[in-house]
Amino acid sequence: MSKQNLLTPYTNNISLKNRIVMAPMTRSRAANEGNVPTDDLHGLYYEQRASAGLIITEGSQVSEKAVGYINTPGIYSEAQVEGWKKVTKRVHDKGGKIFIQLWHVGRMSHPDFHNGELPLSASALNPNAKSYTPEGFKDTVTPKGMSIEEIKTTVKDFQNAAANAVKAGFDGVEIHSSNGYLFHQFFNGSSNKRTDEYGGNMENKTRFFFEVLEAVKEVIPQEKIGVRFNPSLHGLFGMTMDKDTIPTFEYLISKLNDYALAYVHLSEPFSDVSDVPFAVTEIAKHFRPLYKGTLMINTAFDQEKGNKIIEEGLADLVAYGKLYISNPDLVERFENNVELAEWDEETFYTTGAKGYTDYPKAVAQKV
């Protein structure tokens, strides 16, 4: 390829050396008391991938109540902040930039994580999914519909987590508002049956999200805040689309034009939704006209498709997930058109270095 759009610098609120982003991916390596990121695992893992224009970390819970998967790191304790400091230093020493993804899974959790107490959600509706607990996969339960006080507490949790991210040296934060987790549970009619100011119409269903965004930008400049959405998620993570789903995301994403965010991060459909009457099959194409800021797109992109979608003007940045697991030098491989390594799915969520920090970099060569 003579010119690769992916390899060009990008500046618009956020300034990046290239347009290749390492997507946030749960890897379950914080297997210690306190769920603290470690220098030898997390530090090395992200350092190896620092040639990305931007790294977005795995989802990191904003409180103990936010957790829903084993061995995932947090950003609410002093020990976690100290652990993340080592990670950000490694990335910065290699000339990279790194955002942390702020996460609350809501009802996609299990009482095993909460001393027997119910996980929280918009409404008391079971997603009828599976939660990966310390004792293996278990069926999800009917969650507790959040009280107004619990919503306000969670807003504060996100604000505190963002403040901790600043202390830890992150270049910014991404609010995880996607993939069937807590914010998505408020957006979606199948999971939100509230009759108060957090349910019913689009303004109410997105109110919690905007309260968090306002709280977060009190402690970190909005130019350092990204947000992530998955508008056409259907049949996964307990989400079912209806006639109001896409209009709600249209309202939400259009309203974000009132902010000077680092980016809006959208996912193309995770599954075939061509037969779902309420779904949008091409997310970037649909939402690009609605959002005037930096648009990041994700899900199943390769080198060719990534360059093409930027060339077509449908996205500014492309986030790569699984390719970054097995190709720590993905930027250099794209630059030199080097063959990509295959990932080992068996080690996606295991502990230790195997399948995490032991993927070798390629010897740069033209092929």
C-alpha positions in Angstrom: 0.0 0.0 0.0 1.4 3.4 -1.0 -0.5 5.5 1.4 -2.1 4.2 4.6 -4.6 6.5 6.2 -4.3 4.5 9.4 -0.6 5.6 9.7 -1.3 9.3 9.4 -1.3 11.5 12.5 -4.6 12.8 13.9 -5.4 16.0 15.8 -8.8 17.2 17.0 -9.1 17.6 20.8 -7.0 14.5 20.9 -3.5 14.4 19.3 -2.3 11.0 18.1 0.8 9.8 16.1 -1.4 7.5 14.1 -5.1 6.4 13.8 -4.6 2.9 15.1 -6.2 2.3 18.5 -5.8 -0.7 20.8 -9.3 -1.5 21.8 -10.3 -2.2 25.4 -10.3 -5.9 26.1 -11.0 -7.8 29.3 -8.0 -10.1 29.9 -8.4 -11.1 33.6 -4.8 -10.8 34.7 -5.3 -9.0 38.0 -5.4 -12.2 39.9 -4.5 -10.9 43.3 -6.1 -9.6 46.4 -7.4 -6.1 45.6 -7.5 -6.6 41.8 -4.3 -4.5 41.4 -2.6 -4.2 38.0 1.0 -5.3 38.2 4.1 -4.1 36.5 5.4 -7.4 35.3 2.1 -8.3 33.6 -0.1 -5.3 32.9 2.9 -2.9 32.6 4.8 -5.1 30.1 1.6 -5.9 28.1 0.7 -2.3 27.5 4.3 -1.2 27.0 4.7 -3.8 24.2 1.8 -2.2 22.4 2.8 1.5 22.9 3.3 2.2 19.2 -0.5 2.4 18.9 -1.8 5.9 18.4 -3.8 5.3 21.5 -4.2 2.4 24.0 -7.5 2.0 25.8 -7.1 -0.3 28.7 -9.4 -3.2 29.7 -12.5 -2.2 31.6 -11.6 -1.2 35.1 -14.3 -1.2 37.8 -15.1 2.1 39.4 -16.1 0.5 42.7 -16.5 -2.9 44.4 -20.1 -2.8 43.4 -19.2 -2.4 39.7 -17.3 -5.7 39.3 -18.8 -8.6 37.4 -15.8 -10.7 36.1 -13.0 -12.5 37.9 -9.5 -10.9 38.1 -10.4 -7.6 36.5 -8.4 -4.6 37.7 -10.1 -1.6 39.4 -9.4 2.1 39.7 -11.0 2.9 43.1 -8.3 2.0 45.6 -4.9 3.5 46.5 -3.2 0.2 45.7 -4.8 0.1 42.2 -3.8 3.7 41.5 -0.2 2.9 42.5 -0.3 -0.2 40.2 -1.6 1.8 37.2 1.1 4.4 37.7 3.7 1.8 36.8 1.7 0.9 33.7 1.3 4.5 32.4 5.0 5.3 33.0 6.0 2.3 30.9 3.7 3.4 28.0 4.8 7.0 28.3 8.5 6.0 28.3 7.9 4.4 24.9 6.1 7.5 23.5 2.6 6.1 23.8 -0.7 7.4 25.0 -3.1 5.5 27.2 -6.7 6.0 28.4 -8.4 3.9 31.1 -11.8 2.5 30.5 -14.2 3.2 33.4 -16.5 0.3 34.0 -19.6 -0.8 35.9 -21.2 -4.0 34.7 -24.6 -3.5 36.5 -26.8 -6.6 36.3 -24.1 -8.6 34.3 -22.7 -9.7 37.6 -23.6 -12.1 40.3 -24.1 -12.1 44.1 -20.9 -14.1 44.5 -19.0 -10.8 43.8 -21.0 -8.8 46.3 -21.1 -10.8 49.5 -24.4 -12.3 48.5 -26.1 -9.0 47.7 -27.8 -8.4 44.4 -26.0 -6.6 41.6 -27.5 -3.2 40.6 -29.3 -2.2 37.4 -31.8 0.2 36.0 -34.7 -2.2 36.8 -35.2 -5.5 38.5 -35.0 -7.5 35.3 -32.8 -10.6 34.8 -30.7 -10.5 31.6 -30.8 -14.3 31.5 -27.2 -14.5 30.7 -24.1 -16.0 32.4 -21.7 -14.4 34.9 -18.1 -15.7 35.1 -17.6 -16.1 38.8 -14.7 -17.5 40.9 -16.5 -20.8 40.8 -17.1 -20.7 37.0 -20.0 -19.6 34.9 -23.3 -19.1 36.8 -26.7 -17.9 35.7 -27.3 -14.3 36.3 -30.0 -13.3 38.8 -32.7 -10.7 39.0 -30.8 -7.5 40.0 -31.9 -4.7 42.3 -33.4 -1.7 40.6 -31.2 1.2 41.7 -32.6 3.8 44.1 -32.0 7.5 43.4 -29.4 7.4 46.2 -27.6 4.5 44.6 -27.6 6.3 41.3 -26.1 9.4 42.9 -23.5 7.3 44.7 -22.5 5.6 41.4 -22.2 9.0 39.7 -19.7 9.9 42.5 -17.9 6.5 42.0 -17.3 7.4 38.3 -16.0 10.9 39.3 -13.7 9.4 41.9 -12.4 6.8 39.4 -11.7 9.6 36.9 -9.8 11.6 39.5 -7.8 8.4 40.4 -7.0 8.0 36.7 -5.5 11.5 36.7 -3.4 10.5 39.7 -2.3 7.4 38.0 -1.0 9.3 35.0 -3.5 8.4 32.3 -3.9 10.6 29.3 -7.7 10.3 29.6 -10.6 8.1 30.3 -13.2 6.2 28.4 -16.7 5.8 29.9 -17.9 2.3 29.1 -21.5 2.9 28.0 -21.8 -0.2 25.9 -22.1 -3.9 25.5 -25.1 -4.4 27.9 -23.4 -3.0 30.9 -24.9 -0.5 33.4 -25.4 2.6 31.2 -26.7 0.5 28.3 -29.2 -1.0 30.8 -30.6 2.4 31.3 -30.7 3.2 27.6 -32.5 0.1 26.6 -36.3 -0.4 26.9 -35.9 -4.1 27.6 -33.8 -3.5 30.7 -35.2 -0.1 31.9 -38.9 -0.1 33.0 -38.5 2.9 35.4 -41.3 5.4 35.8 -39.2 8.1 37.5 -36.8 10.7 35.9 -34.5 7.9 34.8 -37.0 6.0 32.7 -39.6 6.4 29.9 -38.5 8.9 27.3 -35.0 9.3 25.7 -34.0 12.3 27.9 -34.8 10.3 31.0 -33.1 7.0 29.9 -29.9 8.9 29.1 -30.0 11.2 32.2 -27.7 8.9 34.3 -25.1 8.9 31.6 -25.0 12.6 31.2 -24.9 13.1 35.0 -21.8 10.9 35.0 -20.3 12.8 32.1 -20.8 16.1 33.8 -19.3 14.8 37.0 -16.3 13.3 35.3 -15.5 16.5 33.4 -15.3 18.3 36.8 -12.1 16.4 37.5 -10.6 15.8 34.0 -10.9 18.1 30.9 -13.6 17.0 28.5 -11.0 16.8 25.8 -9.6 13.8 27.7 -12.9 12.0 27.9 -14.0 9.3 25.4 -17.3 7.4 25.4 -18.2 4.0 24.0 -21.6 2.8 22.6 -22.9 -0.3 20.8 -26.2 0.8 19.3 -27.2 -2.4 17.4 -26.3 -4.9 20.1 -29.1 -7.5 20.0 -29.4 -10.9 21.5 -26.2 -10.6 23.6 -25.5 -9.4 27.1 -29.3 -9.5 27.8 -30.0 -6.7 25.3 -33.0 -6.8 23.0 -33.6 -3.9 20.5 -36.9 -2.2 20.0 -38.3 0.7 18.0 -36.8 3.2 20.5 -33.3 1.8 20.6 -31.7 3.5 17.6 -33.6 6.8 18.2 -32.3 6.8 21.7 -28.7 6.5 20.5 -29.3 9.1 17.8 -30.5 11.5 20.5 -27.6 10.7 22.8 -24.8 10.9 20.2 -26.3 14.1 18.7 -26.3 15.7 22.1 -22.6 14.9 22.5 -22.0 17.6 19.9 -22.4 20.0 22.8 -19.2 18.6 24.4 -15.6 18.8 23.2 -14.8 15.1 23.8 -11.7 13.3 22.9 -13.9 10.9 20.8 -17.0 8.8 20.5 -16.2 5.1 20.1 -18.8 3.0 18.3 -19.0 -0.7 17.6 -20.4 -2.2 14.5 -22.9 -5.0 15.2 -21.4 -7.9 17.1 -23.8 -10.3 15.4 -25.9 -10.5 12.2 -28.7 -8.1 12.7 -29.9 -7.9 9.1 -33.2 -9.6 10.1 -33.7 -7.3 13.1 -36.3 -4.7 12.0 -35.1 -2.0 14.5 -31.3 -2.5 13.9 -28.8 -0.4 11.9 -26.4 -2.7 10.0 -23.7 -0.1 9.2 -23.1 1.9 12.4 -20.3 4.3 11.2 -22.2 5.2 8.0 -25.4 5.9 10.0 -23.9 7.9 12.9 -21.1 9.8 11.1 -23.5 12.5 9.8 -24.9 13.0 13.3 -21.6 13.5 15.2 -19.2 16.3 14.3 -16.4 15.3 16.6 -13.8 12.5 16.5 -15.4 9.2 15.6 -13.7 5.9 16.5 -15.1 2.6 15.0 -14.5 -0.9 16.1 -15.3 -4.6 15.5 -13.8 -7.0 12.9 -11.6 -4.5 11.0 -8.5 -5.6 9.3 -5.8 -3.4 7.7 -7.6 -2.9 4.4 -11.0 -2.2 5.9 -9.4 0.2 8.4 -7.7 2.3 5.8 -10.9 2.3 3.6 -13.3 3.5 6.3 -11.0 6.5 7.1 -10.6 7.2 3.4 -14.4 7.2 3.0 -14.7 9.7 5.8 -16.9 7.5 7.9 -14.5 7.3 10.9 -11.3 9.1 12.1 -9.8 6.3 14.2 -10.1 2.5 14.1 -9.8 0.4 17.2 -8.4 -3.2 16.9 -9.1 -5.8 19.5 -8.0 -9.4 18.9 -5.4 -8.4 16.4 -3.7 -6.6 19.3 -3.6 -9.6 21.5 -1.3 -11.6 19.2 0.4 -8.6 17.4 1.9 -6.3 19.9 3.6 -4.5 17.0 0.5 -4.1 14.9 1.4 -0.7 13.8 4.8 -1.8 12.5 3.3 -4.9 10.8 0.8 -2.7 9.0 3.5 -0.3 8.1 5.7 -3.0 6.6 2.8 -5.2 5.4 4.1 -8.1 7.5 1.9 -11.2 8.0 -0.1 -11.1 11.2 0.2 -13.7 14.0 -2.8 -15.7 15.1 -4.2 -15.4 18.6 -4.8 -18.2 21.0 -8.4 -18.0 22.3 -7.7 -20.5 25.0 -5.6 -17.9 26.9 -7.8 -14.8 26.5 -9.0 -14.9 30.1 -6.5 -17.1 31.9 -3.9 -15.9 34.4 -0.2 -15.3 33.9 2.1 -14.4 31.0 1.1 -17.2 28.6 -1.0 -15.7 25.8 -0.6 -12.3 27.3 3.0 -10.9 27.1 4.7 -13.8 25.2 3.6 -13.0 21.7 6.7 -12.0 19.8 7.2 -9.0 17.6 7.9 -9.6 14.0 11.2 -8.8 12.3 10.3 -5.8 10.2 10.5 -6.8 6.5 8.7 -6.2 3.3 6.6 -9.1 2.0 
